Amino acid sequence: MRNLFLIVGFLVSSILIGQSNPIISGCITNAPDTLSSVKVAYLKGKGLAVKQEIPVKNGCFEAAWEQEERGIFILYIDGEHTFDMVISNGNLTINADYNNLVKVSLEGPGIAEFEGFKSLLSAKPEQTAIEQYLLGIKDAALKDFLLPQIYPINPDTNVYWLRSHFWDYTNLYSKSTLINPFFEKNRKVYYEQVLGHNPDSVIKHLNKLLNSPMDEQIRKVFISSATYHYETSNYMGEDKVFVWLAQTFYNTGYADWVSKENLAKIKEKSDGLSTELVGNKARDFAFDTQSSGRMKLSEVQSPITILYFWDSECGHCRKETPRLKAFYDEYKDKGVEIVAITLENEFTGWKKYIEEYDLDWINGFESDFERPNFLWYYYIPTTPKKLVLGPDKTIIAKNLDVETTLRTFIDDYLAGKVK
């Protein structure tokens, strides 16, 4: 089954309500005398997770399948002896030789169709042939398991339609879906490729999905996985999706699977990021300067202002600041100003660093950490951090790399290509 999962993706099937529990029985000849149980497992990440353990006596076993899930599972004898099987809505009989698991005898609903599917794949068929076979499967549990590998795509499909129909072949009512490794793969495709990277569009379609009928545990998996994806996204502006998810599900008490400690962290981060999303007006604050006394961010007049939070003792800042200085020397006559605010509260090293590297931009600090300042308005868990502001101090970009994306963005903005 492991090789098969590398070829195609699967989702676990749903059960038929009211069906009695299947009986799993059989014998394993030539098994070691020490064999006391076999395990029914499913793929989880790069390993296996055990769903049920069945006692073995004299090489034979019999037990009711006590789980809701149906689909393709792995019978795990030991680390070197495993094989695939279908658990559907009927009894399953297994006969195997411990020394020759290539020729396992399986009898039960869905078995013949699954073997037929594996034979089809070995012939390397066209995608249309795979789709036709899957759509023609008679066993409901097996079909429910295998069908989601088909994306609802045809030559006329556009991404806008796909965003609303991507999950058409996935049973979102079944808890079987929760343990299926392809469900994770599909979520990744959905977030990274289908939804695109416009945060407003992502929020629109996520909101539609998360408010549609589905099993509540599946809804929670969607919320949790989407939150992690957009919290860690490298695409500028997608932190807006994280903030929306946090404010909608975590800060409202819905996320009952998260500890109070982690909920507090999510709230702190989402509240902080909510004030500095791309398109928002940068929050104004006052700060002290070396030579100009106390001033406000709003008093800095420049077509572009880069708000740079840093620390002269921070290792990453010591790499970033010289690069930013070289950038500033090149762009300061083109309408770029930098307001560099240190997070330090002892300024000897800070002053020395400014002098050593000739940091001739606006160098700011806070002389009194008891009064409201930038830490009230900006989320700065680590340094350095950069926000790019337009002439009215609207945030137009953030955390761009100095050597690559920042230069490109500034050039395009000054040329009128970015609005």
C-alpha positions in Angstrom: 0.0 0.0 0.0 2.9 2.4 0.7 4.0 2.4 -3.0 0.4 2.9 -4.1 0.1 6.0 -1.9 3.1 7.4 -3.7 1.2 7.1 -7.0 -2.2 8.3 -6.1 -3.8 9.9 -3.1 -6.6 8.5 -1.0 -9.2 9.6 1.5 -10.8 7.3 4.0 -14.4 6.2 3.3 -17.5 6.9 5.2 -19.7 4.3 6.9 -23.2 3.4 6.2 -25.3 4.4 9.2 -27.0 1.4 10.9 -24.6 -1.2 9.5 -23.4 -3.8 12.0 -19.6 -3.9 12.8 -17.7 -6.1 10.3 -15.8 -9.1 11.6 -12.1 -9.3 10.8 -10.8 -12.9 11.0 -8.1 -15.1 9.5 -4.9 -16.9 10.1 -1.2 -16.3 9.4 0.7 -19.4 8.7 4.4 -19.8 9.6 4.1 -16.8 12.0 6.6 -16.7 14.9 5.4 -18.3 18.1 5.8 -14.9 19.8 3.2 -13.3 17.6 0.4 -12.2 20.1 -1.5 -9.6 18.1 -1.8 -7.9 14.7 -2.5 -4.2 14.3 -4.8 -2.4 11.9 -3.1 0.9 11.0 -3.4 3.8 8.7 -0.8 6.1 7.1 -0.1 9.2 9.2 2.6 11.5 7.9 5.6 9.4 7.2 4.6 6.6 9.5 1.7 4.5 10.7 -0.9 5.1 13.4 -2.6 2.1 15.0 -6.4 2.2 14.9 -7.1 -1.2 16.5 -5.1 -4.2 17.8 -6.4 -7.7 17.4 -5.2 -10.6 19.6 -3.7 -13.6 17.8 -3.7 -17.2 19.1 -1.9 -20.0 17.3 -1.6 -17.7 14.3 -5.3 -17.0 14.0 -7.5 -14.1 15.0 -11.1 -12.9 15.0 -12.6 -9.6 16.2 -15.3 -7.1 15.5 -14.0 -3.9 13.8 -14.9 -1.4 16.5 -14.1 1.8 14.6 -16.3 4.1 12.5 -13.8 4.4 9.7 -13.9 2.4 6.5 -11.4 2.2 3.6 -8.0 0.9 2.9 -5.9 0.0 5.9 -2.6 -1.7 6.6 -2.4 -4.9 8.6 0.8 -4.6 10.6 2.4 -7.9 11.8 5.8 -6.4 12.5 8.2 -3.9 11.0 9.0 -6.0 7.9 5.6 -7.7 7.5 2.6 -5.6 6.4 0.0 -5.7 3.7 -3.0 -3.7 2.5 -6.7 -4.6 3.0 -10.1 -3.0 2.5 -12.4 -2.7 5.5 -15.9 -2.0 4.1 -19.4 -2.7 5.4 -19.1 -6.5 5.6 -16.9 -9.2 7.0 -13.3 -9.5 6.0 -11.4 -12.9 5.9 -7.6 -13.0 5.7 -5.3 -15.9 5.0 -1.6 -15.2 4.7 1.8 -16.8 4.8 4.1 -14.9 7.0 7.0 -15.7 4.6 5.0 -14.7 1.4 2.8 -11.7 2.0 2.8 -10.9 -1.7 0.1 -13.6 -2.1 -2.3 -12.7 0.7 -5.8 -14.1 0.3 -8.5 -11.5 1.2 -12.2 -12.1 1.0 -14.7 -9.3 1.6 -16.6 -6.4 0.0 -14.4 -4.1 -2.1 -11.4 -6.5 -2.2 -11.8 -7.5 -5.9 -12.4 -3.9 -7.0 -9.3 -2.7 -5.1 -7.2 -5.4 -6.7 -8.5 -4.4 -10.0 -7.6 -0.8 -9.4 -4.0 -1.7 -8.4 -3.7 -3.8 -11.6 -5.0 -0.9 -13.6 -2.4 1.4 -12.1 0.4 -1.0 -12.9 -0.4 -0.6 -16.6 0.2 3.1 -16.3 -3.1 4.2 -17.8 -4.3 7.6 -19.0 -5.9 9.7 -16.3 -9.3 9.3 -18.0 -9.1 5.5 -17.6 -8.4 6.0 -13.9 -11.4 8.3 -13.5 -13.7 6.0 -15.3 -12.7 3.1 -13.1 -13.1 5.0 -9.9 -16.5 6.3 -10.9 -17.6 2.8 -11.7 -16.7 1.2 -8.4 -19.7 -0.5 -6.8 -18.5 -0.8 -3.2 -19.6 2.5 -1.5 -16.9 2.5 1.2 -14.1 1.8 -1.3 -15.4 4.3 -3.8 -15.7 7.0 -1.1 -12.1 6.3 -0.2 -10.6 6.4 -3.7 -12.7 9.0 -5.4 -11.1 12.1 -3.9 -7.9 11.6 -5.9 -9.9 13.0 -8.8 -9.8 16.7 -8.8 -13.0 18.2 -10.4 -11.1 19.5 -13.4 -11.8 19.3 -17.1 -10.6 21.4 -20.1 -13.3 24.0 -19.4 -12.6 24.3 -15.6 -11.3 27.7 -14.4 -9.8 28.5 -11.1 -12.8 30.5 -10.0 -15.1 27.6 -10.4 -12.6 25.2 -8.9 -12.4 27.2 -5.7 -16.0 26.4 -5.0 -15.9 22.8 -6.2 -12.5 21.5 -5.1 -14.0 19.3 -2.4 -16.8 17.9 -4.5 -15.3 14.4 -4.5 -14.5 14.4 -0.7 -17.0 13.2 1.9 -16.8 16.1 4.4 -19.5 14.4 6.6 -17.4 11.3 7.3 -14.9 11.0 10.2 -13.0 8.5 8.0 -11.7 11.6 6.1 -9.9 12.7 9.3 -7.4 9.8 9.2 -6.7 9.8 5.5 -3.3 11.0 4.4 -4.7 12.4 1.1 -6.9 14.8 3.0 -3.8 16.5 4.2 -2.3 16.6 0.7 -5.5 18.0 -0.7 -5.6 20.7 1.9 -2.1 21.8 0.9 -3.0 21.9 -2.8 -6.2 23.9 -1.9 -4.3 26.5 0.2 -1.2 26.8 -2.0 -2.6 26.5 -5.5 -6.3 26.8 -5.7 -7.2 29.7 -3.4 -4.5 32.0 -4.8 -2.7 34.6 -2.8 -5.1 37.6 -2.7 -6.1 37.7 1.0 -9.5 39.1 0.5 -10.3 36.3 -2.1 -8.9 33.6 0.2 -11.0 34.8 3.1 -14.1 34.9 0.9 -13.7 31.2 -0.1 -12.5 30.0 3.2 -15.5 31.6 4.9 -17.8 29.9 2.4 -16.1 26.5 3.0 -16.0 26.7 6.8 -19.7 27.7 6.9 -20.9 24.9 4.7 -22.3 21.6 6.2 -19.7 19.1 7.3 -18.6 17.0 10.2 -17.6 19.3 13.0 -14.2 17.6 13.6 -13.4 18.1 9.9 -14.3 21.7 10.2 -11.9 22.0 13.1 -9.1 20.4 11.0 -9.7 22.8 8.2 -9.5 25.7 10.7 -6.4 24.5 12.4 -4.5 23.6 9.2 -5.5 26.9 7.5 -4.4 28.9 10.6 -1.0 27.3 10.6 -0.6 27.7 6.8 -1.5 31.4 6.8 0.4 32.2 10.0 3.6 30.8 8.5 3.0 32.0 4.9 5.8 33.6 3.0 3.4 35.6 0.8 3.1 39.2 1.8 -0.3 40.1 3.0 -1.5 36.6 3.8 -1.2 37.4 7.5 -4.6 39.1 7.0 -6.0 35.6 6.5 -4.4 34.5 9.8 -5.9 37.5 11.6 -9.4 36.7 10.2 -9.1 33.1 11.3 -7.9 34.1 14.7 -10.6 36.7 15.3 -13.4 34.5 13.9 -12.6 31.1 15.5 -9.9 31.5 18.2 -10.7 34.8 19.9 -14.4 33.9 20.1 -14.0 30.7 22.0 -14.8 28.2 19.2 -11.3 26.7 19.2 -11.9 24.4 22.1 -9.0 22.1 21.1 -6.4 24.8 21.9 -5.0 25.4 25.4 -5.7 28.6 27.2 -2.0 29.5 27.0 -1.9 29.0 23.2 -5.2 30.9 22.8 -3.6 33.8 24.6 -0.6 33.7 22.3 -2.8 33.6 19.2 -4.9 36.5 20.5 -1.8 38.6 21.2 -0.3 37.9 17.8 -3.6 38.5 15.9 -4.4 41.7 17.8 -0.9 42.9 17.0 -0.9 42.0 13.4 -4.4 43.4 12.9 -3.1 47.0 13.2 -0.3 46.5 10.6 -1.9 44.7 7.7 -1.0 45.8 4.2 -3.5 48.5 3.2 -3.9 49.8 6.8 -2.7 53.1 7.9 0.4 52.7 10.1 -0.4 53.6 13.7 1.2 56.9 14.6 3.5 57.0 17.6 6.1 59.3 19.1 9.7 58.5 19.7 12.9 60.1 20.7 15.8 60.8 18.3 19.5 61.5 18.8 19.5 65.0 17.5 15.9 66.2 16.8 14.2 65.7 20.1 10.9 63.8 20.2 8.9 63.4 17.0 6.1 61.4 15.6 6.1 59.0 12.7 3.4 61.1 11.0 5.9 64.1 10.9 8.2 62.2 8.6 7.6 63.6 5.1 8.7 61.2 2.3 7.1 59.4 -0.7 8.3 56.2 0.9 9.1 55.5 4.5 10.6 52.3 5.7 9.8 51.7 9.4 12.6 49.5 10.7 12.5 47.8 14.1 15.9 46.5 15.2 18.4 45.9 17.9 22.1 46.6 17.6 22.9 43.3 19.5 20.6 41.2 17.4 22.6 38.8 15.2 20.1 39.0 12.3 20.0 42.7 12.6 23.8 42.9 12.3 23.5 41.2 9.0 20.4 43.1 7.8 21.3 46.6 8.9 24.4 47.0 6.7 22.5 45.7 3.7 19.7 48.2 4.5 22.3 51.0 4.8 23.6 50.2 1.3 20.1 50.2 0.0 19.4 53.6 1.7 22.5 55.2 0.2 21.2 54.2 -3.2 17.6 55.2 -2.8 17.5 58.1 -0.3 17.7 60.6 -3.2 14.9 58.8 -4.9 12.4 59.6 -2.2 13.0 56.8 0.4 13.4 57.6 4.1 14.1 55.1 6.9 12.9 55.4 10.4 14.9 52.9 12.4 13.5 52.3 15.9 15.6 50.3 18.4 14.0 48.0 20.9 16.9 48.5 23.3 16.6 50.3 26.6 20.3 50.8 27.1 21.9 52.9 24.3 25.7 52.8 24.6 26.0 49.9 22.1 23.3 51.4 19.9 25.1 54.7 19.6 28.4 53.0 18.9 26.8 50.9 16.1 25.2 54.0 14.5 28.5 55.8 14.4 30.4 52.8 13.2 28.1 52.2 10.3 27.3 55.8 9.6 23.5 55.2 9.9 22.4 58.6 8.7 18.7 57.9 8.5 16.3 58.8 11.4 17.4 56.8 14.4 14.7 56.6 17.1 14.4 55.1 20.5 12.0 55.2 23.5 13.3 56.9 26.6 10.4 55.9 28.8 9.0 52.4 28.4 6.2 53.2 30.9 4.3 55.4 28.4 2.5 54.4 25.2 4.9 53.8 22.4 5.4 51.6 19.3 5.2 48.4 21.3 1.5 49.1 21.9 0.8 49.3 18.2 3.1 46.8 16.5 3.7 43.1 16.8 7.5 42.6 17.1 8.2 39.1 18.4 11.6 39.1 16.7 13.9 41.6 15.0 14.6 42.9 12.4 11.2 43.9 11.1 10.4 46.2 8.2 7.2 48.0 7.1 7.1 50.0 3.9 4.8 53.1 4.1 3.4 55.3 1.4 3.3 59.1 1.5 0.2 59.0 3.7 1.8 56.3 6.0 -0.4 53.6 4.6 1.4 50.2 4.8 2.1 49.2 1.2 4.5 46.3 1.9 6.2 44.5 4.8 9.2 42.3 5.6 10.7 42.4 2.0 14.2 41.1 1.5 16.6 44.0 1.0 18.6 42.4 -1.9 15.7 41.1 -3.9 12.0 41.8 -3.3 12.5 45.2 -1.6 14.4 46.7 -4.5 12.0 45.3 -7.0 9.0 46.6 -5.1 10.4 50.1 -4.6 11.4 50.4 -8.2 8.0 49.3 -9.3 6.3 51.6 -6.8 8.3 54.6 -7.8 7.6 53.8 -11.5 3.9 53.8 -10.8 3.5 50.0 -11.4 2.3 49.3 -7.8 -0.7 51.1 -6.2 
